[in-house]
């Protein structure tokens, strides 16, 4: 029995050892499992790192591509700039590799641009009141914001025939009062002299509402508003003479329509104004800004016509008025109330004679003198015919005189016969 109990105890001990061994094996298995889990987690982290590395590589490659594209854009811009410089600038001459700079002179005149700015004369920039004024006395140009010298500016104004008044000039119209030149029309009865006489406008030598031109602004001691007239246009001065506006000087006296007064000239300057107008009347005169002016111009800056160096006793005012007798007769006898103009606003009645006479002035004295000699008798005859039509009493007088002469001649012939 003792032996049996020993064997039983030994068996129990062996069973206990086996149980311990099994527990240790289970613990070791659990440890291995945990190690495997850790290794798997490490493998997952490593895969994430690999993905991030790949993203970084992609981003770096994209950045490199962007840098390359930026470099390409910069190169293309440089090529464009080089091409523009090649087209804009002419070929340059070889440059001395060792240039020497000239010393700066502190007393030298200030820098002036080689190409001064140009003030255009479009209507949108030269308003009705005028924005550019050139003083004759001081040689200065007045513009909004200051005054500069004449060398700093170029006034781009087209050259137009000189028989013009500015559009802002005023004329007295019968039963209407004072009207701006730009608002006048054919048929308007306008004041023509200092005797309060009114006549209809039968034509416009020049009529342009949109164009701008250069005028002389003549200020007097009597008139409220200065006269603005082209340089070649003629004005009535003391003594009833018609002289070009360019010959007027400070101190000269102009004929006005206010109680037959003379107005002394106090200032003259050049201006640019919108509107170009030259109305024609039956008497050849018109009152503008209260000054009696001619309808016509001079071609030689002179009161009288000159052939070479010889001045002939015919004034430009009379010659022009006599020449326009044909136009006035057509209007009176045919009743033409409309007229056409060129693109510059010049009447076809005035444009062609202006061109022909300007051409003759550039010929030699023989051709010019012969042309004038042929034209003068015809012009004089037409003018006399018009004058008689306008003066019926003169027609009766001439007819009566003719009859008397005819009767006297017949009486003499009868006496001789008997």
PADOLO-576988 format. One record per residue (C-alpha): residue number from 0; residue in one letter; chain; z, x, y. Coordinates in steps of 0.02 Angstrom, whole numbers. Layout:
REM PADOLO-576988
   pos   code   unit       c3       c1       c2
   NUM      A      A        Z        X        Y
...
//
This chain:
REM PADOLO-576988
   pos   code   unit       c3       c1       c2
     0      X      A        0        0        0
     1      X      A       36      144      115
     2      X      A     -132      217       78
     3      X      A     -213       51      112
     4      X      A     -126       38      279
     5      X      A     -182      212      324
     6      X      A     -358      174      282
     7      X      A     -348       15      383
     8      X      A     -281      109      533
     9      X      A     -416      238      514
    10      X      A     -546      104      509
    11      X      A     -473       24      661
    12      X      A     -477      190      752
    13      X      A     -659      214      700
    14      X      A     -700       41      759
    15      X      A     -618       79      924
    16      X      A     -715      239      942
    17      X      A     -876      149      905
    18      X      A     -832       17     1035
    19      X      A     -800      155     1161
    20      X      A     -963      236     1118
    21      X      A    -1055       73     1141
    22      X      A     -971       45     1310
    23      X      A    -1018      220     1367
    24      X      A    -1197      191     1308
    25      X      A    -1204       30     1408
    26      X      A    -1136      120     1561
    27      X      A    -1264      257     1543
    28      X      A    -1402      126     1525
    29      X      A    -1343       40     1683
    30      X      A    -1343      207     1776
    31      X      A    -1520      242     1716
    32      X      A    -1574       72     1775
    33      X      A    -1498      102     1946
    34      X      A    -1583      271     1956
    35      X      A    -1748      189     1914
    36      X      A    -1719       60     2049
    37      X      A    -1683      197     2176
    38      X      A    -1837      293     2126
    39      X      A    -1943      135     2141
    40      X      A    -1873      102     2314
    41      X      A    -1911      282     2362
    42      X      A    -2089      257     2299
    43      X      A    -2104      101     2409
    44      X      A    -2043      196     2562
    45      X      A    -2167      333     2525
    46      X      A    -2308      206     2517
    47      X      A    -2256      136     2687
    48      X      A    -2258      311     2759
    49      X      A    -2432      338     2688
    50      X      A    -2491      175     2771
    51      X      A    -2418      226     2938
    52      X      A    -2501      396     2923
    53      X      A    -2667      311     2893
    54      X      A    -2640      198     3046
    55      X      A    -2601      349     3152
    56      X      A    -2758      434     3092
    57      X      A    -2862      279     3133
    58      X      A    -2788      268     3307
    59      X      A    -2819      451     3338
    60      X      A    -3000      431     3281
    61      X      A    -3023      281     3397
    62      X      A    -2948      379     3542
    63      X      A    -3068      520     3507
    64      X      A    -3213      396     3505
    65      X      A    -3155      325     3673
    66      X      A    -3143      499     3746
    67      X      A    -3319      537     3686
    68      X      A    -3385      375     3762
    69      X      A    -3299      414     3928
    70      X      A    -3377      587     3927
    71      X      A    -3548      509     3893
    72      X      A    -3523      387     4040
    73      X      A    -3474      529     4155
    74      X      A    -3626      629     4103
    75      X      A    -3740      479     4133
    76      X      A    -3664      453     4306
    77      X      A    -3689      636     4348
    78      X      A    -3871      622     4291
    79      X      A    -3896      468     4401
    80      X      A    -3821      557     4552
    81      X      A    -3932      708     4523
    82      X      A    -4086      596     4509
    83      X      A    -4040      505     4672
    84      X      A    -4017      670     4762
    85      X      A    -4185      729     4696
    86      X      A    -4273      572     4760
    87      X      A    -4184      560     4930
    88      X      A    -4181      740     4985
    89      X      A    -4339      844     5003
    90      X      A    -4360     1010     4920
    91      X      A    -4247     1135     4999
    92      X      A    -4304     1307     5047
    93      X      A    -4221     1456     4966
    94      X      A    -4050     1490     5040
    95      X      A    -3995     1662     5089
    96      X      A    -3860     1713     4964
    97      X      A    -3761     1797     5104
    98      X      A    -3766     1673     5249
    99      X      A    -3681     1717     5411
   100      X      A    -3593     1582     5514
   101      X      A    -3629     1579     5700
   102      X      A    -3474     1592     5810
   103      X      A    -3414     1427     5885
   104      X      A    -3432     1418     6073
   105      X      A    -3282     1323     6145
   106      X      A    -3380     1286     6304
   107      X      A    -3526     1205     6211
   108      X      A    -3571     1023     6246
   109      X      A    -3497      892     6130
   110      X      A    -3595      845     5975
   111      X      A    -3721      705     5994
   112      X      A    -3804      620     5845
   113      X      A    -3986      667     5822
   114      X      A    -4030      485     5785
   115      X      A    -3942      366     5905
   116      X      A    -3902      190     5848
   117      X      A    -4029       56     5882
   118      X      A    -3977     -110     5957
   119      X      A    -4099     -240     5891
   120      X      A    -4165     -381     5999
   121      X      A    -4158     -522     5879
   122      X      A    -4102     -685     5957
   123      X      A    -3945     -687     5853
   124      X      A    -3888     -525     5934
   125      X      A    -3952     -544     6112
   126      X      A    -3879     -708     6173
   127      X      A    -3929     -818     6317
   128      X      A    -3807     -733     6434
   129      X      A    -3864     -559     6385
   130      X      A    -3763     -424     6298
   131      X      A    -3852     -265     6353
   132      X      A    -3857     -210     6534
   133      X      A    -3930      -46     6595
   134      X      A    -3876        5     6770
   135      X      A    -4014       86     6872
   136      X      A    -3896      170     6994
   137      X      A    -3770      247     6875
   138      X      A    -3879      266     6721
   139      X      A    -3748      185     6610
   140      X      A    -3762       57     6471
   141      X      A    -3632      -80     6466
   142      X      A    -3595     -153     6295
   143      X      A    -3449     -256     6229
   144      X      A    -3305     -134     6212
   145      X      A    -3355        4     6334
   146      X      A    -3487      100     6427
   147      X      A    -3592      244     6360
   148      X      A    -3729      354     6427
   149      X      A    -3915      316     6408
   150      X      A    -3939      462     6287
   151      X      A    -3824      380     6160
   152      X      A    -3920      220     6136
   153      X      A    -4095      155     6105
   154      X      A    -4136      -23     6154
   155      X      A    -4266      -89     6033
   156      X      A    -4358     -216     6140
   157      X      A    -4543     -253     6113
   158      X      A    -4665     -216     6254
   159      X      A    -4728     -382     6322
   160      X      A    -4846     -425     6464
   161      X      A    -4753     -420     6629
   162      X      A    -4782     -598     6693
   163      X      A    -4613     -668     6642
   164      X      A    -4448     -743     6697
   165      X      A    -4293     -750     6586
   166      X      A    -4250     -911     6496
   167      X      A    -4085     -927     6589
   168      X      A    -4170     -927     6760
   169      X      A    -4161    -1094     6852
   170      X      A    -4296    -1195     6940
   171      X      A    -4274    -1351     7047
   172      X      A    -4367    -1499     6969
   173      X      A    -4404    -1652     7074
   174      X      A    -4285    -1797     7040
   175      X      A    -4193    -1693     6909
   176      X      A    -4110    -1552     7002
   177      X      A    -4094    -1374     6936
   178      X      A    -4166    -1346     6761
   179      X      A    -4165    -1188     6655
   180      X      A    -4333    -1104     6633
   181      X      A    -4322    -1128     6444
   182      X      A    -4313    -1318     6469
   183      X      A    -4470    -1333     6576
   184      X      A    -4627    -1421     6513
   185      X      A    -4806    -1450     6568
   186      X      A    -4812    -1579     6706
   187      X      A    -4639    -1546     6777
   188      X      A    -4640    -1555     6968
   189      X      A    -4558    -1393     7025
   190      X      A    -4516    -1322     7195
   191      X      A    -4645    -1193     7249
   192      X      A    -4601    -1135     7425
   193      X      A    -4477    -1133     7568
   194      X      A    -4551    -1294     7641
   195      X      A    -4476    -1403     7505
   196      X      A    -4646    -1429     7423
   197      X      A    -4659    -1482     7239
   198      X      A    -4808    -1458     7123
   199      X      A    -4838    -1490     6937
   200      X      A    -4839    -1350     6808
   201      X      A    -5016    -1349     6739
   202      X      A    -4994    -1201     6619
   203      X      A    -4877    -1068     6550
   204      X      A    -4945     -891     6549
   205      X      A    -4804     -850     6429
   206      X      A    -4686     -968     6338
   207      X      A    -4572     -896     6205
   208      X      A    -4401     -971     6171
   209      X      A    -4348     -848     6035
   210      X      A    -4410     -681     6099
   211      X      A    -4311     -561     6209
   212      X      A    -4375     -447     6346
   213      X      A    -4321     -325     6480
   214      X      A    -4300     -388     6657
   215      X      A    -4247     -327     6828
   216      X      A    -4093     -419     6889
   217      X      A    -4105     -425     7079
   218      X      A    -3946     -478     7170
   219      X      A    -3953     -532     7352
   220      X      A    -3828     -572     7487
   221      X      A    -3884     -755     7503
   222      X      A    -3927     -819     7330
   223      X      A    -3790     -878     7213
   224      X      A    -3875     -818     7054
   225      X      A    -3975     -655     7040
   226      X      A    -4161     -662     7008
   227      X      A    -4212     -599     6833
   228      X      A    -4395     -552     6833
   229      X      A    -4509     -430     6743
   230      X      A    -4549     -268     6831
   231      X      A    -4735     -305     6858
   232      X      A    -4707     -483     6920
   233      X      A    -4730     -508     7107
   234      X      A    -4598     -570     7229
   235      X      A    -4618     -633     7407
   236      X      A    -4539     -518     7536
   237      X      A    -4521     -523     7724
   238      X      A    -4689     -552     7807
   239      X      A    -4755     -661     7665
   240      X      A    -4814     -513     7562
   241      X      A    -4818     -518     7372
   242      X      A    -4759     -353     7297
   243      X      A    -4711     -302     7119
   244      X      A    -4527     -319     7078
   245      X      A    -4524     -137     7025
   246      X      A    -4554      -86     7207
   247      X      A    -4405     -184     7274
   248      X      A    -4264      -74     7341
   249      X      A    -4087     -109     7397
   250      X      A    -4098     -168     7578
   251      X      A    -4266     -257     7560
   252      X      A    -4267     -439     7614
   253      X      A    -4335     -577     7502
   254      X      A    -4399     -748     7555
   255      X      A    -4284     -888     7495
   256      X      A    -4302    -1077     7490
   257      X      A    -4139    -1106     7585
   258      X      A    -4183    -1151     7764
   259      X      A    -4318    -1017     7767
   260      X      A    -4186     -880     7761
   261      X      A    -4213     -699     7710
   262      X      A    -4095     -627     7580
   263      X      A    -4053     -441     7580
   264      X      A    -4056     -354     7411
   265      X      A    -3884     -283     7368
   266      X      A    -3905     -225     7188
   267      X      A    -4040     -198     7056
   268      X      A    -4013     -163     6872
   269      X      A    -4104     -186     6708
   270      X      A    -4051     -320     6584
   271      X      A    -4108     -390     6417
   272      X      A    -4121     -578     6407
   273      X      A    -4176     -708     6282
   274      X      A    -4327     -812     6324
   275      X      A    -4494     -764     6405
   276      X      A    -4575     -889     6524
   277      X      A    -4710     -887     6658
   278      X      A    -4753    -1059     6729
   279      X      A    -4912    -1079     6834
   280      X      A    -4925    -1198     6982
   281      X      A    -5067    -1257     7094
   282      X      A    -5017    -1148     7241
   283      X      A    -4981     -993     7135
   284      X      A    -4796     -984     7186
   285      X      A    -4631    -1048     7118
   286      X      A    -4450    -1043     7176
   287      X      A    -4339     -961     7044
   288      X      A    -4151     -943     7074
   289      X      A    -4187     -991     7256
   290      X      A    -4310     -845     7281
   291      X      A    -4495     -877     7314
   292      X      A    -4596     -783     7183
   293      X      A    -4779     -769     7134
   294      X      A    -4849     -837     6971
   295      X      A    -4940     -674     6941
   296      X      A    -4921     -489     6907
   297      X      A    -4991     -325     6967
   298      X      A    -5073     -199     6849
   299      X      A    -5058      -43     6955
   300      X      A    -4882      -53     7028
   301      X      A    -4966      -95     7192
   302      X      A    -4987     -243     7307
   303      X      A    -5174     -209     7322
   304      X      A    -5309     -175     7194
   305      X      A    -5362        8     7181
   306      X      A    -5526       79     7118
   307      X      A    -5490      260     7080
   308      X      A    -5395      322     7231
   309      X      A    -5474      193     7349
   310      X      A    -5372       39     7393
   311      X      A    -5481     -114     7425
   312      X      A    -5426     -258     7539
   313      X      A    -5392     -382     7399
   314      X      A    -5214     -416     7344
   315      X      A    -5170     -442     7162
   316      X      A    -5095     -610     7207
   317      X      A    -5256     -676     7284
   318      X      A    -5368     -603     7147
   319      X      A    -5261     -679     7010
   320      X      A    -5250     -847     7096
   321      X      A    -5437     -851     7128
   322      X      A    -5475     -804     6948
   323      X      A    -5365     -946     6885
   324      X      A    -5467    -1070     6988
   325      X      A    -5576    -1098     6834
   326      X      A    -5423    -1146     6731
   327      X      A    -5357    -1262     6866
   328      X      A    -5526    -1348     6886
   329      X      A    -5536    -1381     6700
   330      X      A    -5362    -1456     6701
   331      X      A    -5400    -1564     6853
   332      X      A    -5576    -1621     6810
   333      X      A    -5566    -1633     6621
   334      X      A    -5383    -1683     6613
   335      X      A    -5322    -1558     6482
   336      X      A    -5133    -1579     6464
   337      X      A    -5103    -1468     6311
   338      X      A    -5128    -1282     6279
   339      X      A    -5109    -1160     6135
   340      X      A    -5017     -996     6124
   341      X      A    -5022     -837     6021
   342      X      A    -4884     -787     5900
   343      X      A    -4801     -696     6046
   344      X      A    -4804     -854     6151
   345      X      A    -4946     -796     6267
   346      X      A    -5068     -931     6325
   347      X      A    -5246     -905     6266
   348      X      A    -5302     -938     6445
   349      X      A    -5203     -786     6504
   350      X      A    -5201     -674     6350
   351      X      A    -5386     -630     6339
   352      X      A    -5413     -593     6527
   353      X      A    -5255     -487     6522
   354      X      A    -5325     -382     6379
   355      X      A    -5497     -364     6459
   356      X      A    -5431     -310     6628
   357      X      A    -5308     -189     6547
   358      X      A    -5453     -112     6451
   359      X      A    -5558      -95     6612
   360      X      A    -5415       -5     6699
   361      X      A    -5425      132     6566
   362      X      A    -5610      162     6596
   363      X      A    -5681      280     6726
   364      X      A    -5691      227     6908
   365      X      A    -5878      191     6900
   366      X      A    -5866       66     6758
   367      X      A    -5710      -14     6832
   368      X      A    -5786      -26     7007
   369      X      A    -5950      -99     6943
   370      X      A    -5858     -231     6842
   371      X      A    -5752     -281     6991
   372      X      A    -5906     -290     7104
   373      X      A    -5993     -408     6984
   374      X      A    -5841     -519     6958
   375      X      A    -5785     -536     7139
   376      X      A    -5930     -646     7201
   377      X      A    -5914     -765     7054
   378      X      A    -5725     -778     7074
   379      X      A    -5742     -808     7262
   380      X      A    -5870     -947     7239
   381      X      A    -5764    -1038     7111
   382      X      A    -5610    -1021     7222
   383      X      A    -5705    -1093     7373
   384      X      A    -5766    -1239     7269
   385      X      A    -5589    -1277     7210
   386      X      A    -5524    -1261     7387
   387      X      A    -5648    -1387     7452
   388      X      A    -5606    -1509     7312
   389      X      A    -5422    -1496     7356
   390      X      A    -5459    -1525     7541
   391      X      A    -5570    -1680     7561
   392      X      A    -5565    -1662     7751
   393      X      A    -5639    -1490     7732
   394      X      A    -5780    -1562     7626
   395      X      A    -5820    -1685     7765
   396      X      A    -5813    -1546     7894
   397      X      A    -5928    -1434     7793
   398      X      A    -6048    -1577     7761
   399      X      A    -6051    -1623     7944
   400      X      A    -6079    -1443     7994
   401      X      A    -6221    -1431     7870
   402      X      A    -6302    -1586     7938
   403      X      A    -6289    -1522     8117
   404      X      A    -6369    -1356     8070
   405      X      A    -6505    -1446     7976
   406      X      A    -6541    -1559     8124
   407      X      A    -6546    -1411     8243
   408      X      A    -6668    -1320     8132
   409      X      A    -6777    -1474     8120
   410      X      A    -6773    -1495     8309
   411      X      A    -6829    -1315     8335
   412      X      A    -6968    -1337     8210
   413      X      A    -7027    -1495     8296
   414      X      A    -7034    -1410     8466
   415      X      A    -7137    -1268     8396
   416      X      A    -7255    -1390     8316
   417      X      A    -7289    -1482     8478
//
